[in-house]
């Protein structure tokens, strides 16, 4: 079960929820992995990401593929990804509602997690089956017990 949760962690984690009201929100990012802006499907939202240390806009890339998530009765779609940079960014969004900033799901770690979720229990179960068979064979082929 924990492997399954780890596999889906990229879809469930978030760094911050930003109001799309035109005000700037400072977001601290742990690690150096790519981040994704998840926009609320009910609103037409646009966001700008700035590195506060340099004042430069952080380049965002459109999402390749279709990433969606539901939370609290609302639906979000992954709109753009960006690099964590210095670890702190300023996010300004417009269009009403909220925008989620979180880790971008990585396909390679998702596939690895999916394979681990399938093959680790299979390996452990197979090992248990081998131990059961060996124990049964040893028990059945043992010397007959003499009655004293």
C-alpha positions in Angstrom: 0.0 0.0 0.0 2.8 2.4 0.9 4.4 1.8 -2.6 1.1 2.8 -4.2 0.9 6.0 -2.1 4.5 6.8 -3.0 3.8 6.3 -6.7 0.9 8.7 -6.6 2.7 11.2 -4.4 3.3 13.6 -7.2 -0.4 13.9 -7.9 -1.3 14.4 -4.2 1.4 16.8 -2.8 1.3 20.5 -2.9 3.6 23.3 -1.9 1.0 26.0 -1.6 -2.4 27.2 -2.7 -2.4 30.6 -4.2 -5.5 32.9 -4.6 -6.0 34.0 -8.2 -6.8 37.6 -7.2 -3.8 39.4 -8.7 -1.8 39.5 -5.4 1.7 38.1 -5.2 2.2 35.1 -2.9 5.7 33.9 -1.9 6.1 30.1 -2.1 9.0 28.2 -0.5 9.9 25.1 -2.5 11.6 22.1 -1.0 14.1 20.3 -3.3 15.1 21.2 -6.8 12.5 19.2 -8.7 10.2 20.7 -11.3 6.9 22.2 -10.1 3.5 22.4 -11.7 0.8 25.1 -11.6 -2.6 23.4 -11.2 -5.4 25.7 -12.3 -9.0 25.4 -11.3 -11.1 24.2 -14.2 -14.0 26.5 -13.2 -12.0 29.7 -14.0 -9.8 31.1 -16.7 -6.6 31.6 -14.8 -3.2 32.9 -15.7 -0.1 32.9 -13.5 3.3 34.5 -13.5 6.3 33.1 -11.6 9.2 35.3 -10.5 12.4 34.6 -8.7 12.6 37.1 -5.9 16.4 37.0 -5.6 16.9 38.2 -9.2 13.6 39.7 -10.0 13.5 37.8 -13.2 10.5 35.9 -14.5 10.9 32.1 -14.1 10.4 30.4 -17.5 7.3 28.2 -17.5 6.7 25.4 -20.0 3.3 24.2 -21.1 2.4 20.7 -19.8 2.8 17.9 -22.3 -0.1 15.5 -21.7 -3.2 15.8 -19.7 -2.8 15.9 -15.9 -5.9 16.4 -13.7 -6.6 16.1 -10.0 -9.7 16.5 -7.8 -9.6 17.9 -4.3 -12.4 19.2 -2.1 -15.0 18.9 -4.8 -12.9 21.0 -7.3 -11.0 19.9 -10.3 -7.6 21.2 -11.4 -5.6 20.7 -14.6 -1.8 20.9 -14.8 -1.2 24.0 -17.0 2.6 24.8 -16.7 5.8 23.5 -15.2 8.8 25.4 -14.0 12.1 24.8 -12.2 12.3 25.4 -8.5 15.3 27.7 -9.0 16.6 29.3 -5.8 13.9 27.6 -3.7 11.6 30.5 -3.3 9.3 32.0 -6.0 6.7 34.7 -6.1 3.5 33.6 -7.8 0.9 36.0 -9.1 -2.3 34.6 -10.5 -5.4 36.2 -12.0 -8.9 34.9 -12.9 -10.5 34.2 -9.5 -10.5 30.9 -7.5 -7.3 29.2 -6.4 -4.2 27.7 -8.0 -2.2 24.9 -6.6 1.6 24.9 -6.7 3.1 21.4 -6.3 5.7 18.9 -7.6 5.3 18.0 -11.2 4.6 14.3 -11.7 7.6 12.7 -13.3 6.8 9.9 -15.7 10.0 8.0 -15.0 9.4 7.8 -11.2 5.7 7.0 -11.8 6.6 4.0 -14.0 9.3 2.9 -11.6 6.8 3.2 -8.7 4.2 1.3 -10.6 6.6 -1.5 -11.4 7.7 -1.7 -7.8 4.1 -1.8 -6.6 3.5 -4.8 -8.8 6.8 -6.7 -8.5 7.8 -6.3 -4.8 4.6 -8.0 -3.5 4.9 -10.6 -6.3 8.6 -11.3 -5.2 7.7 -11.5 -1.5 4.7 -13.7 -2.1 6.8 -16.0 -4.4 9.4 -16.2 -1.7 6.8 -17.2 0.9 5.5 -19.9 -1.5 9.0 -21.3 -2.0 9.5 -21.5 1.8 6.1 -23.2 2.2 6.8 -25.8 -0.5 10.3 -26.6 0.9 9.0 -26.9 4.4 6.2 -29.3 3.2 8.6 -31.5 1.2 11.0 -31.7 4.1 8.2 -32.5 6.5 6.7 -35.2 4.2 10.1 -36.8 3.4 11.4 -36.9 6.9 12.2 -40.1 8.8 9.2 -41.9 10.3 9.0 -41.3 14.0 9.5 -44.4 16.2 7.2 -44.9 19.0 9.0 -45.3 22.3 
